[in-house]
């Protein structure tokens, strides 16, 4: 893989063994890097698509979500910028705005929620890479909205907000929105009502690292992938296809017509997928094999099927296989 140690560590958030060459990494670590890089590249592509004509422009202010896409993209595209920007932003938030929220809760005699909120903050602090930065940006924006726009709410009204966005499952909710930028915006926009809150939060750090926003870095991409892993996944799917349909036992052939057709279809599909799997020689052969396999599942036109959901399911499957 044509990825640097800094990119893997500070952008993807994958911890690497000290003093070990990237060429000698364990298979589990290599597969986790591949998976995290695929998710990262998908998010970068969604940023570019969302920003449109603004992507290649120098943006230092946020007037709409396209501007936000450019600025957030510039931060997470560069390991050094991401590490410095994220650390500065999060440290400033915890030392200022977070304390204002705690003071508001104490004033309304809702300080029982402080440990719950602190637990969410601690979980974000323990995250790594680009996902930590975007999770931090989201929770800080929600905090700013509560402090600046909702301080006059009744204790009951504010309690609803705290329970909604600082729950035990808050981190999983935020991370589920990081499949693509449209999902992230679609979730955050209705909460903070536009980009003003976001820009006010990011502005001090943007000004501090303004030089970074004049650069046009390119996101590193995968140049190879272990074909054995993909082949194994395809073999498992072929096995499932063959197991799902079996001919009824002890039935006259004339009564087996529907089952026979179903079995023949499954066998034909399995053969096609198997043939494609055998043709994988490099990463360039992946699209054709995946297209054949995915088409065989019959879920392409099902409601709710999307690129982001597919990537999430692939990640879940690899986690179950013990590939971290």
VOBA-1610 file (N, C-alpha, C; in pm, whole numbers, padded with zeros to 5 digits, always signed):
BEGIN
Unk+00084-00119+00000Unk+00000+00000+00000Unk+00088+00124+00000Unk+00050+00218-00079Unk+00126+00342-00089Unk+00078+00443+00015Unk+00087+00406+00141Unk+00041+00490+00250Unk+00156+00510+00348Unk+00167+00630+00402Unk+00274+00660+00496Unk+00233+00619+00637Unk+00331+00605+00723Unk+00304+00573+00864Unk+00221+00682+00929Unk+00251+00809+00899Unk+00175+00920+00956Unk+00029+00914+00913Unk+00006+00884+00786Unk-00133+00876+00737Unk-00208+00764+00809Unk-00146+00648+00820Unk-00210+00534+00884Unk-00239+00563+01031Unk-00144+00627+01099Unk-00157+00652+01243Unk-00250+00769+01273Unk-00224+00884+01210Unk-00293+01008+01248Unk-00422+01033+01171Unk-00436+00977+01051Unk-00558+00996+00972Unk-00652+00877+00988Unk-00602+00758+00960Unk-00687+00639+00972Unk-00708+00599+01118Unk-00616+00638+01205Unk-00631+00606+01347Unk-00596+00462+01380Unk-00510+00401+01298Unk-00468+00263+01323Unk-00333+00265+01393Unk-00328+00207+01512Unk-00203+00204+01588Unk-00109+00100+01529Unk+00014+00141+01503Unk+00113+00051+01444Unk+00219+00012+01547Unk+00274-00108+01535Unk+00382-00150+01625Unk+00502-00058+01607Unk+00566-00023+01717Unk+00683+00064+01710Unk+00799-00007+01641Unk+00873+00069+01564Unk+00996+00021+01499Unk+00973-00100+01408Unk+00853-00111+01354Unk+00825-00221+01262Unk+00794-00166+01124Unk+00859-00220+01023Unk+00839-00176+00886Unk+00696-00202+00841Unk+00644-00115+00754Unk+00509-00135+00701Unk+00501-00263+00618Unk+00613-00309+00570Unk+00616-00431+00489Unk+00603-00557+00575Unk+00620-00542+00707Unk+00619-00660+00795Unk+00500-00662+00889Unk+00396-00588+00857Unk+00279-00583+00943Unk+00203-00715+00938Unk+00135-00747+01047Unk+00055-00869+01051Unk-00062-00856+00954Unk-00117-00969+00915Unk-00229-00968+00819Unk-00350-00897+00877Unk-00376-00914+01007Unk-00490-00847+01069Unk-00477-00696+01061Unk-00358-00645+01090Unk-00337-00500+01084Unk-00349-00452+00940Unk-00293-00528+00845Unk-00301-00489+00704Unk-00447-00481+00659Unk-00527-00577+00699Unk-00667-00578+00657Unk-00745-00466+00723Unk-00710-00432+00846Unk-00778-00320+00911Unk-00743-00189+00841Unk-00616-00175+00802Unk-00574-00055+00730Unk-00651-00043+00598Unk-00663-00155+00527Unk-00735-00154+00400Unk-00880-00112+00420Unk-00945-00169+00521Unk-01084-00136+00548Unk-01101+00010+00586Unk-01018+00058+00681Unk-01028+00196+00725Unk-00999+00293+00611Unk-00905+00255+00523Unk-00873+00341+00409Unk-00990+00347+00310Unk-01059+00236+00290Unk-01174+00234+00201Unk-01285+00326+00254Unk-01310+00320+00384Unk-01413+00405+00445Unk-01371+00552+00434Unk-01243+00577+00459Unk-01189+00713+00450Unk-01202+00768+00308Unk-01161+00688+00209Unk-01168+00733+00070Unk-01312+00761+00029Unk-01404+00679+00076Unk-01545+00700+00045Unk-01593+00834+00101Unk-01548+00866+00223Unk-01590+00993+00284Unk-01527+01111+00209Unk-01399+01099+00170Unk-01334+01205+00094Unk-01406+01228-00038Unk-01441+01120-00106Unk-01515+01133-00232Unk-01648+01204-00212Unk-01714+01175-00099Unk-01843+01240-00071Unk-01824+01388-00042Unk-01711+01425+00021Unk-01680+01567+00045Unk-01662+01640-00088Unk-01584+01579-00178Unk-01559+01640-00308Unk-01689+01658-00385Unk-01772+01555-00384Unk-01899+01561-00456Unk-01989+01670-00397Unk-01993+01680-00265Unk-02078+01778-00200Unk-02028+01920-00226Unk-01896+01940-00218Unk-01838+02073-00236Unk-01847+02120-00380Unk-01847+02026-00474Unk-01860+02062-00615Unk-01749+02154-00662Unk-01790+02265-00724Unk-01695+02360-00783Unk-01609+02430-00679Unk-01645+02423-00552Unk-01568+02490-00447Unk-01449+02408-00398Unk-01445+02280-00434Unk-01345+02191-00375Unk-01202+02240-00394Unk-01169+02289-00511Unk-01032+02330-00540Unk-01003+02477-00507Unk-01100+02544-00445Unk-01081+02684-00410Unk-01023+02698-00270Unk-00960+02812-00243Unk-00909+02842-00110Unk-01024+02900-00027Unk-01069+02826+00072Unk-01182+02866+00157Unk-01134+02878+00301Unk-01160+02992+00363Unk-01123+03010+00505Unk-01241+03058+00589Unk-01355+03074+00525Unk-01478+03110+00598Unk-01588+03011+00559Unk-01684+02992+00646Unk-01793+02898+00619Unk-01924+02974+00608Unk-01977+02980+00486Unk-02106+03046+00463Unk-02215+02945+00428Unk-02174+02826+00390Unk-02271+02719+00361Unk-02201+02584+00383Unk-02274+02478+00362Unk-02218+02345+00388Unk-02115+02303+00284Unk-02115+02368+00167Unk-02010+02341+00069Unk-01876+02393+00121Unk-01880+02513+00181Unk-01759+02567+00243Unk-01711+02474+00354Unk-01807+02425+00432Unk-01771+02334+00542Unk-01705+02207+00489Unk-01756+02156+00377Unk-01698+02036+00317Unk-01553+02059+00278Unk-01524+02176+00221Unk-01387+02208+00178Unk-01294+02217+00299Unk-01337+02291+00401Unk-01251+02313+00518Unk-01229+02182+00595Unk-01334+02107+00619Unk-01318+01980+00688Unk-01230+01885+00606Unk-01247+01892+00474Unk-01164+01808+00387Unk-01018+01844+00395Unk-00987+01974+00395Unk-00847+02017+00403Unk-00784+01972+00534Unk-00864+01967+00640Unk-00811+01924+00769Unk-00776+01775+00767Unk-00868+01693+00720Unk-00847+01549+00731Unk-00762+01490+00618Unk-00725+01571+00519Unk-00641+01521+00410Unk-00492+01519+00445Unk-00455+01593+00547Unk-00313+01606+00580Unk-00289+01559+00723Unk-00204+01460+00745Unk-00183+01406+00881Unk-00139+01511+00981Unk-00046+01597+00943Unk+00004+01699+01036Unk-00103+01801+01069Unk-00174+01849+00965Unk-00283+01945+00987Unk-00390+01884+01075Unk-00429+01761+01046Unk-00533+01696+01124Unk-00495+01683+01270Unk-00374+01638+01296Unk-00331+01619+01434Unk-00329+01751+01510Unk-00267+01854+01451Unk-00255+01983+01518Unk-00389+02054+01530Unk-00467+02055+01421Unk-00596+02123+01421Unk-00692+02057+01519Unk-00699+01924+01512Unk-00792+01851+01598Unk-00757+01867+01745Unk-00630+01853+01778Unk-00587+01866+01918Unk-00616+02005+01973Unk-00587+02109+01892Unk-00611+02246+01936Unk-00760+02273+01954Unk-00839+02228+01858Unk-00984+02250+01863Unk-01046+02182+01984Unk-01009+02058+02007Unk-01070+01981+02116Unk-01025+02032+02253Unk-00900+02072+02263Unk-00848+02128+02388Unk-00919+02259+02421Unk-00940+02343+02320Unk-01010+02470+02340Unk-01154+02446+02382Unk-01218+02348+02320Unk-01357+02316+02353Unk-01369+02270+02498Unk-01284+02178+02540Unk-01293+02124+02675Unk-01258+02228+02782Unk-01173+02323+02746Unk-01134+02424+02843Unk-01225+02544+02848Unk-01319+02556+02753Unk-01406+02672+02750Unk-01554+02638+02740Unk-01597+02603+02620Unk-01739+02581+02594Unk-01799+02470+02680Unk-01727+02364+02701Unk-01779+02254+02782Unk-01806+02300+02925Unk-01718+02384+02978Unk-01739+02436+03113Unk-01863+02525+03119Unk-01891+02597+03010Unk-02011+02681+03006Unk-02137+02595+03012Unk-02132+02481+02945Unk-02247+02390+02950Unk-02266+02337+03091Unk-02156+02300+03157Unk-02166+02250+03294Unk-02220+02357+03389Unk-02178+02482+03369Unk-02228+02592+03452Unk-02378+02611+03433Unk-02423+02600+03307Unk-02566+02613+03277Unk-02645+02503+03346Unk-02594+02383+03342Unk-02663+02270+03404Unk-02670+02287+03556Unk-02563+02337+03614Unk-02562+02360+03759Unk-02664+02467+03797Unk-02673+02570+03713Unk-02767+02679+03738Unk-02911+02629+03738Unk-02940+02533+03649Unk-03075+02479+03636Unk-03096+02355+03724Unk-02994+02329+03810Unk-03000+02212+03899Unk-03012+02080+03820Unk-02939+02078+03710Unk-02934+01958+03625Unk-02794+01899+03624Unk-02717+01929+03726Unk-02577+01883+03728Unk-02565+01731+03739Unk-02677+01662+03761Unk-02673+01515+03762Unk-02633+01459+03625Unk-02649+01544+03521Unk-02616+01500+03385Unk-02469+01521+03350Unk-02396+01591+03435Unk-02255+01620+03404Unk-02171+01494+03385Unk-02181+01395+03475Unk-02102+01271+03454Unk-02137+01202+03322Unk-02265+01205+03285Unk-02309+01143+03159Unk-02246+01213+03039Unk-02245+01346+03043Unk-02185+01424+02935Unk-02035+01403+02932Unk-01972+01401+03049Unk-01828+01381+03056Unk-01789+01244+02999Unk-01875+01147+03017Unk-01849+01014+02963Unk-01843+01017+02810Unk-01934+01093+02749Unk-01934+01109+02603Unk-01807+01180+02557Unk-01769+01285+02630Unk-01648+01361+02596Unk-01524+01272+02607Unk-01518+01190+02710Unk-01404+01100+02728Unk-01396+00998+02615Unk-01509+00949+02570Unk-01510+00852+02461Unk-01458+00914+02332Unk-01496+01040+02306Unk-01446+01109+02187Unk-01296+01132+02200Unk-01252+01170+02319Unk-01109+01193+02342Unk-01029+01066+02312Unk-01087+00951+02338Unk-01018+00824+02316Unk-01025+00774+02172Unk-01104+00843+02088Unk-01107+00807+01947Unk-00978+00855+01881Unk-00956+00815+01757Unk-00836+00856+01685Unk-00870+00893+01542Unk-00778+00966+01478Unk-00789+00993+01336Unk-00900+01089+01295Unk-00936+01082+01168Unk-01033+01175+01110Unk-01171+01159+01172Unk-01205+01037+01214Unk-01336+01017+01274Unk-01347+01086+01410Unk-01237+01090+01484Unk-01237+01163+01611Unk-01265+01310+01587Unk-01197+01369+01487Unk-01215+01512+01460Unk-01359+01544+01423Unk-01420+01465+01337Unk-01557+01493+01295Unk-01658+01466+01406Unk-01630+01367+01489Unk-01717+01342+01605Unk-01705+01458+01704Unk-01582+01507+01723Unk-01560+01620+01813Unk-01628+01746+01760Unk-01619+01767+01630Unk-01682+01883+01568Unk-01834+01879+01588Unk-01892+01761+01572Unk-02036+01746+01586Unk-02082+01773+01729Unk-02017+01709+01827Unk-02062+01723+01966Unk-02034+01863+02017Unk-01927+01927+01970Unk-01897+02065+02009Unk-02001+02160+01951Unk-02045+02135+01827Unk-02147+02219+01764Unk-02279+02209+01838Unk-02314+02088+01878Unk-02439+02069+01954Unk-02429+02140+02089Unk-02313+02131+02152Unk-02292+02199+02281Unk-02305+02350+02265Unk-02244+02404+02160Unk-02252+02548+02134Unk-02396+02591+02111Unk-02472+02510+02039Unk-02611+02544+02013Unk-02691+02547+02143Unk-02667+02450+02229Unk-02739+02446+02357Unk-02705+02568+02441Unk-02576+02600+02452Unk-02532+02710+02537Unk-02578+02846+02483Unk-02567+02866+02352Unk-02597+02998+02295Unk-02743+03019+02256Unk-02815+02911+02229Unk-02951+02926+02179Unk-03059+02872+02272Unk-03022+02786+02365Unk-03123+02717+02445Unk-03110+02742+02594Unk-03030+02840+02632Unk-03007+02864+02776Unk-03133+02909+02849Unk-03232+02958+02775Unk-03356+03004+02839Unk-03461+02894+02850Unk-03428+02776+02803Unk-03523+02665+02813Unk-03548+02627+02959Unk-03661+02565+02982Unk-03692+02513+03115Unk-03603+02393+03141Unk-03585+02355+03267Unk-03506+02234+03297Unk-03557+02112+03222Unk-03689+02102+03207Unk-03746+01987+03137Unk-03708+01989+02988Unk-03711+02110+02929Unk-03677+02123+02788Unk-03532+02091+02761Unk-03445+02140+02849Unk-03301+02115+02832Unk-03268+01968+02856Unk-03341+01907+02948Unk-03320+01764+02976Unk-03340+01681+02851Unk-03441+01715+02772Unk-03469+01642+02648Unk-03349+01648+02553Unk-03285+01763+02545Unk-03168+01779+02457Unk-03050+01695+02507Unk-03030+01699+02637Unk-02918+01623+02693Unk-02938+01474+02670Unk-03059+01427+02694Unk-03088+01285+02675Unk-03079+01244+02528Unk-03111+01337+02438Unk-03111+01305+02295Unk-02970+01296+02237Unk-02878+01383+02284Unk-02748+01393+02216Unk-02627+01359+02304Unk-02651+01330+02430Unk-02542+01289+02518Unk-02576+01157+02587Unk-02637+01070+02512Unk-02677+00940+02567Unk-02558+00844+02566Unk-02579+00726+02621Unk-02475+00624+02625Unk-02434+00582+02484Unk-02528+00594+02391Unk-02503+00549+02254Unk-02466+00665+02160Unk-02434+00780+02217Unk-02408+00900+02136Unk-02296+00880+02035Unk-02187+00817+02078Unk-02071+00800+01989Unk-02107+00712+01870Unk-02178+00604+01895Unk-02217+00516+01785Unk-02309+00588+01687Unk-02396+00673+01741Unk-02485+00751+01654Unk-02404+00842+01563Unk-02307+00914+01621Unk-02226+01006+01542Unk-02144+00929+01439Unk-02079+00821+01480Unk-01995+00745+01389Unk-02076+00685+01274Unk-02202+00654+01300Unk-02286+00599+01193Unk-02314+00702+01085Unk-02294+00829+01116Unk-02317+00937+01018Unk-02190+00969+00938Unk-02082+00899+00968Unk-01954+00928+00901Unk-01931+00839+00780Unk-02037+00778+00729Unk-02023+00698+00608Unk-02006+00786+00485Unk-02070+00903+00488Unk-02053+01001+00380Unk-02096+01137+00432Unk-02051+01244+00366Unk-02073+01379+00418Unk-02220+01418+00416Unk-02295+01371+00317Unk-02438+01404+00311Unk-02511+01350+00434Unk-02474+01231+00479Unk-02535+01174+00599Unk-02499+01256+00722Unk-02374+01299+00728Unk-02325+01381+00839Unk-02402+01513+00846Unk-02413+01580+00731Unk-02485+01707+00724Unk-02634+01686+00751Unk-02689+01581+00691Unk-02831+01555+00708Unk-02871+01532+00852Unk-02777+01484+00931Unk-02803+01464+01074Unk-02774+01591+01155Unk-02662+01659+01129Unk-02620+01773+01210Unk-02696+01901+01177Unk-02725+01925+01049Unk-02790+02049+01007Unk-02921+02078+01081Unk-03013+01983+01092Unk-03139+02011+01163Unk-03120+02042+01311Unk-03008+01997+01367Unk-02984+02018+01510Unk-02932+02159+01535Unk-02831+02202+01457Unk-02767+02332+01483Unk-02816+02442+01389Unk-02910+02408+01301Unk-02981+02508+01217Unk-02888+02590+01128Unk-02802+02526+01053Unk-02715+02600+00961Unk-02568+02587+00995Unk-02486+02675+00935Unk-02341+02665+00952Unk-02282+02772+01044Unk-02364+02863+01092Unk-02311+02972+01176Unk-02244+02918+01301Unk-02311+02825+01368Unk-02256+02765+01490Unk-02124+02697+01460Unk-02121+02620+01353Unk-02000+02546+01315Unk-01884+02640+01287Unk-01911+02747+01211Unk-01803+02839+01176Unk-01750+02913+01299Unk-01841+02956+01387Unk-01797+03025+01509Unk-01706+02936+01593Unk-01733+02808+01592Unk-01651+02713+01668Unk-01513+02694+01605Unk-01512+02678+01471Unk-01388+02646+01401Unk-01302+02768+01371Unk-01362+02886+01370Unk-01293+03008+01326Unk-01160+03032+01396Unk-01152+03026+01529Unk-01022+03052+01595Unk-00913+02954+01550Unk-00948+02828+01534Unk-00849+02729+01493Unk-00815+02743+01345Unk-00914+02778+01264Unk-00888+02803+01121Unk-00787+02917+01106Unk-00807+03024+01181Unk-00716+03139+01173Unk-00575+03101+01220Unk-00569+03013+01318Unk-00439+02972+01371Unk-00361+02888+01271Unk-00433+02810+01190Unk-00367+02722+01093Unk-00403+02760+00950Unk-00415+02889+00926Unk-00464+02939+00798Unk-00380+02894+00679Unk-00251+02879+00699Unk-00163+02840+00590Unk-00203+02705+00532Unk-00252+02617+00618Unk-00288+02482+00572Unk-00403+02486+00471Unk-00484+02590+00476Unk-00599+02596+00387Unk-00567+02656+00251Unk-00439+02693+00232Unk-00394+02739+00101Unk-00334+02624+00021Unk-00325+02506+00084Unk-00266+02389+00018Unk-00374+02306-00049Unk-00332+02225-00145Unk-00425+02136-00215Unk-00370+01993-00211Unk-00370+01933-00091Unk-00314+01797-00080Unk-00404+01694-00146Unk-00346+01583-00187Unk-00422+01473-00245Unk-00433+01361-00142Unk-00549+01302-00136Unk-00569+01192-00041Unk-00496+01068-00090Unk-00417+01003-00005Unk-00353+00877-00043Unk-00459+00773-00076Unk-00431+00685-00170Unk-00525+00581-00207Unk-00458+00445-00203Unk-00537+00341-00193Unk-00484+00206-00193Unk-00433+00170-00332Unk-00317+00111-00341Unk-00263+00069-00470Unk-00264-00082-00485Unk-00293-00152-00376Unk-00302-00297-00385Unk-00388-00349-00272Unk-00435-00470-00286Unk-00517-00533-00181Unk-00491-00683-00185Unk-00484-00745-00072Unk-00459-00888-00066Unk-00574-00964-00131Unk-00550-01025-00245Unk-00657-01092-00318Unk-00708-01215-00244Unk-00624-01275-00156Unk-00667-01394-00085Unk-00788-01366+00003Unk-00790-01247+00068Unk-00901-01213+00157Unk-01031-01201+00079Unk-01024-01131-00035Unk-01144-01115-00117Unk-01193-01250-00169Unk-01099-01332-00214Unk-01137-01464-00266Unk-01207-01547-00159Unk-01157-01538-00036Unk-01217-01615+00073Unk-01361-01569+00098Unk-01383-01437+00097Unk-01518-01384+00116Unk-01611-01433+00005Unk-01561-01434-00119Unk-01644-01477-00231Unk-01673-01626-00222Unk-01572-01705-00180Unk-01595-01849-00163Unk-01706-01876-00063Unk-01706-01798+00046Unk-01808-01816+00149Unk-01947-01784+00094Unk-01955-01678+00010Unk-02084-01643-00048Unk-02131-01749-00147Unk-02038-01809-00221Unk-02073-01917-00313Unk-02131-02034-00234Unk-02067-02067-00123Unk-02114-02177-00038Unk-02255-02150+00013Unk-02279-02024+00050Unk-02413-01988+00100Unk-02517-02005-00010Unk-02482-01961-00133Unk-02574-01973-00245Unk-02614-02119-00267Unk-02516-02208-00259Unk-02542-02350-00284Unk-02621-02414-00171Unk-02605-02360-00049Unk-02675-02418+00066Unk-02819-02369+00076Unk-02845-02250+00021Unk-02978-02191+00035Unk-03084-02267-00043Unk-03042-02328-00156Unk-03140-02397-00240Unk-03100-02543-00258Unk-03185-02637-00216Unk-03160-02780-00238Unk-03283-02842-00299Unk-03265-02941-00383Unk-03378-03008-00447Unk-03453-03094-00346Unk-03586-03096-00352Unk-03664-03181-00262Unk-03627-03328-00284Unk-03612-03405-00175Unk-03574-03545-00185Unk-03696-03631-00218Unk-03671-03743-00291Unk-03775-03841-00322Unk-03896-03782-00392Unk-03876-03688-00479Unk-03984-03627-00554Unk-03969-03663-00700Unk-04078-03694-00769Unk-04069-03722-00913Unk-04012-03601-00986Unk-03935-03628-01090Unk-03869-03520-01163Unk-03967-03419-01215Unk-04084-03461-01255Unk-04181-03367-01314Unk-04229-03265-01212Unk-04224-03301-01081Unk-04269-03210-00977Unk-04155-03125-00922Unk-04037-03140-00978Unk-03922-03065-00929Unk-03893-02941-01014Unk-03983-02909-01106Unk-03955-02803-01202Unk-03914-02672-01137Unk-03996-02620-01042Unk-03965-02490-00981Unk-03837-02497-00900Unk-03824-02603-00822Unk-03703-02616-00741Unk-03580-02634-00828Unk-03597-02711-00937Unk-03484-02734-01027Unk-03436-02605-01090Unk-03532-02523-01130Unk-03497-02394-01190Unk-03424-02306-01088Unk-03474-02306-00964Unk-03413-02225-00859Unk-03271-02272-00831Unk-03256-02407-00828Unk-03123-02463-00803Unk-03028-02431-00918Unk-03079-02443-01039Unk-02996-02415-01157Unk-02950-02271-01158Unk-03041-02181-01122Unk-03006-02039-01117Unk-02897-02013-01014Unk-02914-02074-00896Unk-02815-02055-00790Unk-02679-02110-00831Unk-02682-02230-00897Unk-02557-02292-00940Unk-02487-02208-01046Unk-02567-02156-01139Unk-02512-02071-01244Unk-02449-01945-01186Unk-02521-01885-01089Unk-02470-01765-01024Unk-02341-01794-00950Unk-02340-01906-00875Unk-02222-01943-00799Unk-02103-01967-00891Unk-02131-02029-01005Unk-02023-02055-01102Unk-01966-01925-01156Unk-02057-01830-01189Unk-02012-01701-01242Unk-01927-01626-01141Unk-01973-01627-01015Unk-01898-01559-00910Unk-01764-01627-00889Unk-01764-01760-00890Unk-01640-01834-00872Unk-01540-01806-00982Unk-01591-01797-01105Unk-01503-01767-01218Unk-01438-01630-01202Unk-01519-01534-01164Unk-01467-01399-01142Unk-01364-01397-01031Unk-01391-01471-00923Unk-01297-01475-00811Unk-01162-01530-00855Unk-01167-01629-00943Unk-01042-01689-00990Unk-00963-01599-01081Unk-01030-01496-01134Unk-00964-01405-01227Unk-00896-01288-01156Unk-00911-01278-01024Unk-00853-01166-00951Unk-00703-01181-00941Unk-00632-01097-01009Unk-00487-01097-01006Unk-00431-00973-00937Unk-00509-00865-00937Unk-00466-00740-00873Unk-00589-00661-00834Unk-00568-00547-00769Unk-00679-00461-00726Unk-00763-00414-00844Unk-00703-00408-00963Unk-00776-00364-01081Unk-00884-00463-01123Unk-00872-00588-01077Unk-00972-00689-01110Unk-01088-00690-01011Unk-01076-00615-00903Unk-01177-00615-00797Unk-01315-00569-00844Unk-01326-00456-00918Unk-01460-00407-00955Unk-01545-00512-01026Unk-01488-00584-01125Unk-01564-00683-01198Unk-01612-00797-01109Unk-01523-00845-01022Unk-01560-00955-00932Unk-01668-00911-00834Unk-01652-00791-00781Unk-01750-00742-00684Unk-01885-00718-00751Unk-01883-00664-00873Unk-02008-00638-00946Unk-02085-00768-00969Unk-02012-00873-01011Unk-02076-01002-01036Unk-02133-01060-00907Unk-02054-01055-00800Unk-02098-01110-00671Unk-02217-01032-00617Unk-02207-00898-00615Unk-02313-00816-00558Unk-02442-00831-00638Unk-02427-00838-00771Unk-02545-00856-00855Unk-02617-00986-00826Unk-02540-01087-00783Unk-02600-01218-00755Unk-02685-01219-00629Unk-02669-01118-00545Unk-02741-01116-00417Unk-02886-01074-00433Unk-02917-01003-00542Unk-03054-00962-00566Unk-03104-00851-00476Unk-03013-00769-00424Unk-03057-00662-00332Unk-03031-00522-00386Unk-02981-00516-00510Unk-02944-00386-00567Unk-03057-00285-00563Unk-03179-00331-00596Unk-03293-00239-00606Unk-03378-00235-00480Unk-03330-00300-00374Unk-03408-00297-00251Unk-03402-00158-00187Unk-03508-00118-00125Unk-03514+00012-00060Unk-03414+00022+00054Unk-03342+00132+00060Unk-03248+00156+00169Unk-03106+00111+00140Unk-03085+00040+00028Unk-02950-00005-00006Unk-02870+00112-00062Unk-02757+00141-00002Unk-02674+00254-00045Unk-02527+00216-00031Unk-02441+00294-00095Unk-02298+00269-00088Unk-02248+00274+00055Unk-02295+00372+00130Unk-02248+00387+00268Unk-02291+00269+00354Unk-02414+00220+00333Unk-02463+00107+00411Unk-02384-00019+00378Unk-02352-00038+00250Unk-02275-00155+00208Unk-02139-00155+00275Unk-02071-00038+00277Unk-01939-00030+00341Unk-01948-00063+00489Unk-02054-00016+00554Unk-02071-00044+00696Unk-02088-00195+00720Unk-02166-00260+00633Unk-02191-00403+00648Unk-02063-00483+00624Unk-01984-00439+00525Unk-01856-00506+00500Unk-01767-00496+00623Unk-01763-00377+00684Unk-01681-00357+00803Unk-01728-00447+00916Unk-01861-00458+00933Unk-01915-00545+01038Unk-01874-00689+01015Unk-01878-00733+00889Unk-01842-00871+00855Unk-01696-00898+00886Unk-01607-00805+00848Unk-01465-00824+00873Unk-01435-00823+01022Unk-01510-00742+01098Unk-01492-00742+01244Unk-01529-00877+01302Unk-01639-00937+01252Unk-01680-01069+01299Unk-01577-01176+01266Unk-01504-01153+01155Unk-01401-01249+01114Unk-01272-01230+01194Unk-01272-01128+01280Unk-01153-01103+01361Unk-01050-01018+01293Unk-01088-00954+01179Unk-00995-00866+01107Unk-01019-00724+01156Unk-00928-00672+01234Unk-00944-00540+01294Unk-00864-00436+01219
//
